[in-house]
Amino acid sequence: MRRKALLIFSLAFLLMAAAVYGIGVLYFEEHFFPGTKINDFQCGFMTWQQAEKLLRKEAHAYALAVDTMNNGREAVYADEIELDYASDGSVERFLKSQDRLKWFLYLNDPPSLQLDSSLQYNQKLLSEKVDTLHCMLPENTIYPEDASIVDQNGTYVIRPEVVGTALDKAKVLEVLGNAILNGYPEVNLEEQGCYLRPSTYQEDANIIANCALMNQLKDVFITYDFVDDKEVVDWERVKGWLSGDEEGYLSLDKARVASFVTALAEKYDTVGTSRPFITYSGRRIEVGGGDFGWVIDQEAETAALTEDIMNAAVKVREPVYMDGFENRTGNDIGSTYLEVDLLNQRLVYYHQGVPEVDTSIVSGAPTDATRTPTGVFSIQDKQSHVILQKDGMGASVDFRMTFKGDIGFHDSTWRVDYGGDIYALDGTIGCIHVPYDAMAALYDSVEIGTPVIIYNE
């Protein structure tokens, strides 16, 4: 009897379960499973039409809380932006996609759907709403400022950045729009990176290094004294030679230093330039050309000047010259020199302003191939007891001083007469023949580097 009753109960239970299952299959053909969420709204047991009605109702009642800097809070309401639910068939398709034969499996794991395209709003109205937010008003807006280096009583210090309260409207619209379409209840503009921020902060390594470099160089004061003019390299000039790399670190731009040195050379180098000159006869002439003069060694001077700048030197600086001159005056010829008057075939040697040798000469024959060059040169070499292979056809001379390659002064014992117009018919091939005794005196007194002024007027 008991077994029969248990059998009847089990059969009844199975029939009831089958009936419930069947009713569920039929019911969930038109209704969402229990616990189903659409855009975070409970739509369980609803038809898709009821779910869309709920979504529309919730859309019209939607309000977005907007958290701003310093614990501020504002709101955007649905009616302000014409927020509405717009059916695109997604809810119905979601319902149809339910596997109603397995409805009981979803009782503890309900499905969820997020419809980004189901909500629509008026973008123009949202933009206008954003403009009226308290945090966006001009009177409440402070724009950020980068940390900067400023002069404070002669010392460079870092002025801290200003964080500010200014918002990036485009970013705000993007963040709010995303929150609205997803139905988020609130959004934090600061956490979402909507505020404009400085690009440089006082803790940045580059601004700290740059400030230190500026304080290191600010006292530099280097003076170039060219006697008749001066050039100064001070902080006002040097700070224009600083340049930053991709990371913003400043350094002394050696190319700019080199450009300054090049400009010095162009302005103050004297090789080949025309100089005023007072001849032995008191005439004022201009002599130009030749290879004598001041030539700044630009590469060496750039390196030396760079070192002085980095050491913040305060000094009078003499440029590094190619020929190693020790001093410079307005008259770079000075008072010790050899003067050659080709027109009158005369040589005068001045030592510290006093004429020590005054003699007639024979210079190069007046042809393009043999003419003695004019200009300002300097004695390059001194030789004694030399066999000349070109001038004099192997003649031997006791004293020779060159000033332009193989061209120079030497004795010529084979000659009897000097001066006059001898050079026109029996001139040299460029050298200057000097009587023996005069040449011996010159050889003893003239030093290498002594200026040689040759003119023909």
C-alpha positions in Angstrom: 0.0 0.0 0.0 2.8 2.3 1.0 4.7 1.6 -2.2 1.7 2.3 -4.3 1.1 5.6 -2.6 4.8 6.6 -3.2 4.5 5.6 -6.8 1.3 7.7 -7.2 3.0 10.7 -5.5 6.1 10.5 -7.7 4.0 10.3 -10.8 2.0 13.3 -9.7 5.1 15.2 -9.0 6.6 14.4 -12.4 3.4 15.4 -14.1 3.3 18.6 -12.1 7.0 19.4 -12.9 6.4 18.6 -16.6 3.4 21.0 -16.5 5.5 23.7 -14.8 8.3 23.2 -17.3 5.9 23.3 -20.2 4.1 26.4 -18.8 7.6 28.0 -18.4 8.6 27.2 -22.0 5.3 28.7 -23.2 5.6 31.7 -20.9 9.2 32.6 -21.6 8.5 32.6 -25.3 7.0 36.1 -24.7 8.6 37.1 -21.5 12.1 37.6 -20.2 13.7 35.2 -17.8 13.5 36.0 -14.1 16.2 38.5 -13.1 16.9 39.7 -16.6 18.5 43.2 -16.7 18.5 45.5 -19.6 20.7 48.6 -19.2 20.8 47.6 -15.5 17.0 47.8 -15.2 15.1 44.8 -13.9 13.0 43.4 -16.8 12.3 39.9 -15.5 8.9 38.4 -16.5 8.3 41.4 -18.8 7.4 41.3 -22.5 9.8 43.1 -24.8 7.1 45.8 -25.2 6.9 46.2 -21.4 10.7 46.3 -21.2 10.9 49.1 -23.8 8.2 51.0 -22.0 10.2 50.8 -18.8 13.4 51.9 -20.6 11.6 54.8 -22.1 10.1 55.8 -18.7 13.5 55.5 -17.0 15.1 57.5 -19.8 12.7 60.4 -19.3 13.4 60.2 -15.5 17.2 60.0 -15.9 19.5 62.3 -14.1 23.3 62.3 -14.3 25.2 63.5 -11.3 28.4 65.3 -12.3 31.2 65.4 -9.7 33.7 68.2 -10.1 36.9 69.4 -8.5 36.9 70.2 -4.8 33.8 68.0 -4.1 31.5 70.0 -6.3 28.4 68.3 -7.7 26.1 69.3 -10.5 23.5 67.4 -12.6 22.3 66.9 -16.1 18.6 66.0 -16.5 16.9 64.0 -19.3 14.5 66.8 -20.3 17.5 69.3 -20.6 19.0 67.2 -23.4 15.9 65.6 -24.8 17.0 62.1 -23.7 14.8 59.4 -25.1 14.7 55.7 -25.6 14.7 54.8 -29.3 13.8 51.2 -30.2 16.0 49.5 -32.7 14.6 46.0 -32.3 17.4 45.0 -29.9 15.2 44.3 -27.0 12.9 42.1 -29.1 15.8 40.2 -30.6 17.2 39.7 -27.1 14.0 38.1 -26.0 13.8 35.9 -29.1 17.3 34.8 -28.5 16.4 33.2 -25.1 16.7 29.5 -25.1 13.3 29.0 -23.5 13.7 25.2 -23.4 16.4 25.9 -20.8 14.6 28.6 -18.9 15.1 26.9 -15.6 18.9 27.0 -15.9 18.8 30.8 -15.8 17.0 31.1 -12.4 20.4 31.5 -10.6 22.2 33.1 -13.5 19.9 35.7 -15.1 21.0 37.2 -18.5 21.9 40.9 -18.9 21.9 43.2 -21.9 23.5 46.6 -22.4 22.1 48.7 -25.2 24.4 51.6 -26.1 22.3 52.6 -29.1 19.0 52.5 -27.4 19.3 56.0 -25.9 19.5 59.2 -27.9 20.0 62.8 -26.8 20.3 66.2 -28.5 24.0 66.9 -28.7 23.5 70.6 -29.2 21.4 70.8 -26.1 24.1 68.9 -24.1 26.7 71.3 -25.3 24.6 74.2 -24.2 24.0 72.6 -20.9 27.7 72.0 -20.3 28.3 75.7 -21.0 25.9 76.6 -18.1 27.5 74.2 -15.6 29.0 76.1 -12.6 32.4 74.5 -13.2 32.4 75.8 -16.8 31.6 79.4 -16.2 34.4 81.9 -17.0 34.4 83.4 -13.6 35.0 80.0 -12.1 37.7 79.1 -14.6 41.4 79.3 -13.8 43.7 78.1 -16.6 46.7 76.0 -15.7 50.2 77.4 -15.9 53.4 75.4 -16.3 56.1 75.6 -13.6 58.6 78.1 -14.8 62.1 79.5 -14.0 62.1 83.2 -12.9 64.7 85.6 -11.8 64.3 86.4 -8.1 66.8 89.1 -6.9 69.5 87.8 -9.2 69.0 84.1 -8.6 66.9 81.8 -10.7 64.2 79.9 -8.9 61.4 77.6 -9.9 57.9 79.2 -9.7 55.4 76.3 -9.0 52.8 75.3 -11.5 49.2 76.5 -11.3 46.9 73.5 -11.5 43.8 75.6 -12.3 40.2 74.6 -12.7 39.8 74.9 -16.5 38.0 72.0 -18.2 38.5 70.6 -21.7 35.0 70.9 -23.0 35.4 68.4 -25.8 36.6 65.8 -23.2 33.7 66.7 -20.9 31.2 66.2 -23.8 32.7 62.9 -24.6 32.7 61.7 -21.0 29.1 62.9 -20.3 27.8 61.4 -23.6 29.3 58.1 -22.8 27.8 58.1 -19.3 24.4 59.1 -20.6 24.3 56.4 -23.3 25.3 53.8 -20.7 22.8 55.0 -18.1 25.5 55.6 -15.5 24.1 57.4 -12.4 27.2 59.6 -11.9 30.5 60.6 -13.4 33.6 62.2 -11.9 35.2 64.8 -14.3 38.5 64.8 -12.4 38.9 61.1 -12.4 38.0 61.0 -16.1 40.8 63.4 -16.9 38.6 66.3 -18.1 40.6 69.0 -16.5 43.4 70.8 -18.3 46.7 70.2 -16.6 50.1 71.9 -16.7 52.7 70.2 -18.9 55.6 71.0 -16.5 55.6 70.6 -12.7 58.1 72.0 -10.3 59.2 68.4 -9.4 60.1 67.6 -13.0 63.8 66.7 -13.4 64.3 68.8 -16.5 63.2 72.1 -15.0 65.3 71.5 -11.9 68.3 70.8 -14.1 67.6 73.8 -16.2 67.4 76.1 -13.2 70.7 74.8 -11.9 72.4 75.4 -15.3 71.0 79.0 -15.5 72.3 79.7 -12.0 75.6 78.2 -13.0 76.0 80.5 -16.1 74.3 83.7 -15.0 77.4 85.5 -13.9 79.5 84.9 -17.0 81.1 88.1 -18.4 83.8 87.6 -21.0 85.2 90.7 -22.8 87.0 90.5 -26.2 89.2 93.6 -26.3 90.2 94.4 -29.9 91.7 97.8 -28.8 89.5 99.8 -31.2 86.4 97.8 -30.4 85.0 95.4 -27.8 82.7 92.4 -27.9 81.0 91.1 -24.7 79.7 87.6 -24.0 77.4 88.0 -21.0 74.4 86.2 -19.7 72.0 88.1 -22.0 73.9 86.7 -24.9 74.6 83.3 -23.5 71.0 82.5 -22.6 70.2 82.9 -26.3 72.7 80.1 -27.0 70.9 77.6 -24.8 68.7 75.1 -26.5 66.5 72.2 -25.3 66.5 68.6 -26.4 63.4 66.5 -26.9 62.9 66.0 -23.2 63.3 69.8 -22.5 66.8 69.7 -21.0 68.8 72.8 -21.7 72.4 72.8 -22.8 74.9 75.2 -24.4 74.5 74.9 -28.2 78.0 74.7 -29.5 76.8 75.5 -33.0 75.6 78.9 -31.8 78.8 79.5 -30.0 80.6 78.6 -33.3 78.4 81.0 -35.2 79.4 83.8 -32.8 83.1 83.0 -33.3 82.7 83.0 -37.0 81.1 86.4 -36.9 84.1 87.6 -34.8 86.5 86.3 -37.4 84.5 88.0 -40.2 84.6 91.3 -38.4 88.1 91.3 -36.9 90.3 89.1 -39.0 92.8 91.3 -40.9 94.5 88.9 -43.4 94.0 90.4 -46.9 92.3 93.5 -45.6 93.2 97.0 -46.7 95.2 98.9 -44.1 96.2 102.6 -43.9 100.0 102.9 -44.1 102.5 105.8 -43.8 105.4 105.3 -46.1 109.0 106.2 -45.4 108.5 109.4 -47.4 105.4 110.4 -45.3 102.8 109.5 -47.9 99.5 108.0 -46.6 98.5 105.0 -48.8 96.3 101.9 -48.5 98.0 98.5 -48.7 95.9 95.4 -49.1 96.3 91.7 -49.9 98.9 89.3 -48.7 98.8 86.8 -46.0 99.8 88.8 -42.9 97.3 89.6 -40.2 95.1 88.3 -37.5 93.2 85.1 -38.2 91.1 83.6 -35.4 91.4 79.8 -35.1 87.7 79.3 -35.1 87.6 75.7 -34.0 90.1 76.3 -31.1 88.4 79.5 -30.1 84.9 77.9 -30.1 86.2 75.2 -27.7 88.0 77.7 -25.5 85.0 80.1 -25.3 82.7 77.2 -24.6 84.8 76.1 -21.6 85.0 79.7 -20.3 81.2 80.0 -20.5 80.6 76.7 -18.7 82.9 77.9 -16.0 81.0 81.2 -15.8 84.3 83.1 -16.4 84.6 86.8 -15.7 87.7 87.8 -17.8 89.1 89.6 -20.7 89.7 87.1 -23.4 92.2 87.1 -26.2 91.1 84.9 -29.2 93.1 82.0 -30.2 94.9 83.1 -33.5 96.0 80.8 -36.2 99.5 82.3 -36.2 99.8 82.3 -32.4 100.1 86.1 -32.0 100.5 87.1 -28.3 99.1 90.6 -28.5 96.9 92.7 -30.7 96.8 96.4 -31.2 94.8 98.6 -33.5 97.9 98.7 -35.8 98.6 95.0 -36.4 101.7 95.9 -38.5 103.3 97.5 -35.5 106.5 99.6 -35.6 109.0 96.8 -36.7 108.6 95.9 -40.4 110.2 95.7 -43.8 108.9 98.3 -46.3 109.4 97.7 -50.0 108.7 100.5 -52.6 108.7 98.7 -55.9 108.1 101.9 -57.9 111.3 103.4 -56.5 113.1 100.1 -56.0 113.8 100.9 -52.3 113.7 98.9 -49.1 113.6 100.4 -45.6 113.7 98.3 -42.5 112.2 99.8 -39.4 113.0 98.5 -35.9 110.7 99.8 -33.2 110.0 102.8 -35.4 113.6 103.6 -36.3 115.0 103.0 -39.8 118.0 100.6 -39.4 118.5 99.6 -43.0 117.7 101.7 -46.1 118.8 100.3 -49.4 118.2 100.1 -53.2 117.0 96.7 -54.5 116.1 94.9 -57.7 112.7 93.2 -57.7 110.9 91.0 -60.1 110.7 91.8 -63.8 107.3 93.5 -64.7 105.6 90.5 -66.3 102.7 88.4 -65.0 105.0 85.5 -64.4 107.9 87.4 -62.6 106.3 90.4 -60.9 107.0 90.7 -57.2 103.7 90.4 -55.3 102.3 93.4 -53.5 100.5 93.3 -50.1 101.3 92.7 -46.5 103.2 89.5 -45.7 105.4 88.2 -42.9 108.8 86.6 -42.8 108.3 82.9 -42.9 111.8 81.4 -42.9 115.5 82.4 -42.7 118.2 80.4 -44.4 122.0 80.8 -44.8 124.3 79.5 -47.5 121.6 78.4 -49.9 121.9 77.2 -53.5 119.0 78.8 -55.5 117.7 76.5 -58.2 115.3 78.9 -59.8 116.6 82.4 -59.3 120.1 82.9 -60.7 120.4 79.5 -62.2 121.9 77.7 -59.3 123.6 80.7 -57.7 124.8 80.5 -54.2 123.6 83.1 -51.6 124.6 83.6 -48.0 121.4 85.1 -46.6 117.8 84.4 -47.6 114.5 85.3 -45.9 111.3 84.1 -47.5 107.8 85.7 -47.2 105.6 84.0 -49.8 106.5 80.5 -50.6 109.9 80.5 -52.4 109.7 84.3 -52.9 111.9 86.3 -50.5 114.9 88.6 -49.9 118.5 87.4 -50.6 121.9 88.8 -51.4 123.1 88.7 -55.0 126.8 89.1 -55.3 126.7 88.8 -59.0 125.0 92.1 -59.3 126.9 95.4 -59.3 124.1 97.9 -59.5 120.7 98.2 -57.7 117.7 100.5 -58.0 116.5 102.6 -60.8 114.9 100.8 -63.6 117.2 97.8 -63.6 114.3 95.5 -62.7 112.5 96.4 -66.0 115.2 94.9 -68.1 117.1 92.6 -65.7 114.6 91.9 -63.0 114.3 88.8 -60.9 111.6 86.1 -61.3 109.9 87.5 -58.2 112.5 87.6 -55.4 114.0 90.8 -54.1 117.8 91.2 -54.6 119.5 93.1 -51.8 123.1 94.3 -51.7 125.3 92.0 -49.6 126.0 94.2 -46.6 122.4 95.4 -46.3 121.2 91.8 -46.6 123.6 90.6 -43.9 122.3 93.4 -41.6 118.7 92.4 -42.2 119.5 88.7 -41.6 121.0 89.5 -38.2 118.1 91.8 -37.1 114.9 90.6 -38.7 112.9 87.9 -36.9 110.5 85.4 -38.3 107.0 86.8 -38.3 108.2 90.4 -39.0 105.7 92.1 -41.3 106.6 92.8 -44.9 104.8 95.7 -46.7 105.2 95.8 -50.5 103.5 98.4 -52.6 103.9 99.8 -56.1 102.6 103.4 -56.1 
